[in-house]
Amino acid sequence: MCAHKPLLFIILSLAIIAPSAYAQKIVLVGLAHFPPFIEAREQKIGGLAADMLQLMNQHQNKYIFKGIPTLANTRHKIFGLGRYDMSMFDNLAWGWSDYEVDASEVFLSGGEVYIAKVKPGRDESYFKSFKNKTMIGIKGYHYKFADFNADEVFLASNFNMQLTKSNTGSITMLLSGNRGDIAVVSKSFLAQYFNQHPQARQQILVSKKIDQAYNHSIIIRKGIKPSIDEINHILKALNQNGKLPKLWRQIAPDSIY
């Protein structure tokens, strides 16, 4: 009996150690509200980001990608404090220049357009100049017309910009008639909004001029695991097996005109 004790001890030790040795690493993903791509309210994550995280977790077993809600105007500071390591539906131009990060290959393209309230005689020419107009945007967002400067004082002094917390808020403010002249919204969100509120098509003038054409990528802290190569490998696989293209078909940005 005693001769078998060392072997039994080794077997039991391996049984205890094995689960921890192969435990999946949790990767915290900071997600700021950015519908229809990211729905992040009251500690709940939804939108395409939630579906994409699920696909990434199902595809491999080394990492568990876990979304945590952040705010657009504080998400970089929170990243700098080390509270999360990855961001989705993002772009290096959106405030990442002071941080040691890598960006994945582009997995989805999109853009933002200007909108105004329909009025007699108002047409595309209304969007040629923003002089003497009040702009509407989302707090913490980076817009090309403002050289991607999200500072609230700068936006207020240079564009008399009124800030909201969401695209819905921007449209509501615009349609109120006296709180702003031109709002900036994503094409994908506007398509979704028109599908849900068809009467709004008669109330909103959509510019053919875009504020920015952006390319969505994943931003991740340099030097950690997963590496940017691992992220790109996951994205490539999910694209080739058709799961990401199927996800993108949930949005139809071209339907806004």
C-alpha positions, 0 to 999 in steps of 0.5 A: 500500500505504501509503495503506491502512495507517491504515485497516488500523490502525483496523480492527485497533484496533477488533477489539482494543477491541470485545470489552473494550468489550462485556465482561459485568460479573461480579456476585459474589453471596454465598450462605450455606447455606439449603436448599432455596433455597441449597446452599453447601458446600465452594466449591460452589453448588447449590439453587434459587439456582444454578438462578436464577442460571443463568436470570438469566445466560441472560436477558440479556448485560450481566452474569454473576451468579456465586455465591460461598459465604459463612457466615450469621454472617459474610456481612454483614461480608464484604459490608461489606468489598466482597467481594460485591455481591448476596445472594439469597433474603434479606430486609432484616430479616435484618441489613441495617439498617447497610448501604447496600443496596436490595431487589428486589420479592418473588419468593417467599414462605415461612415458618418453623415450630417443631418438637418431638419427638413425645411422649405428650400433647404437642400444639400448646399446647407451642409457646405458651411458650418459658419453661424450654425450650431452643431450637435454631436455626442460627448466624447466622440471624435469628428473629422470636421473638428480635426478629431478634437473631442475637447468640449471647450474647443467644440463649444467655442469653435462650433457652438456644439451641443453635446448629447449622450447618444445618436437618438439624443442628437436626432431628438435635439435636432427635430426639436427645432431650436437646439441645433442646426446640424447633427452628425450620426453614423450611417448604420445608426441612421438606417436603423433609426429610419427602419424603426421610425419611417415617418422621420424620413420626411423630417430629416435631410441627409447629406451626401457629404460625409464627416468621416469614412471610418474603418473599424478595428480592434485596439489592444494594449501592446505587449499583452496576450492575446497579441495583435497577430492572434486577434487578426487570426481570429478575425480572419477565421470568423470572416472566412467561415462566414460568421462575421459577414452574417453578423454585418448583414444586420445593418444596412447603411446604404438604405438611408437615401 
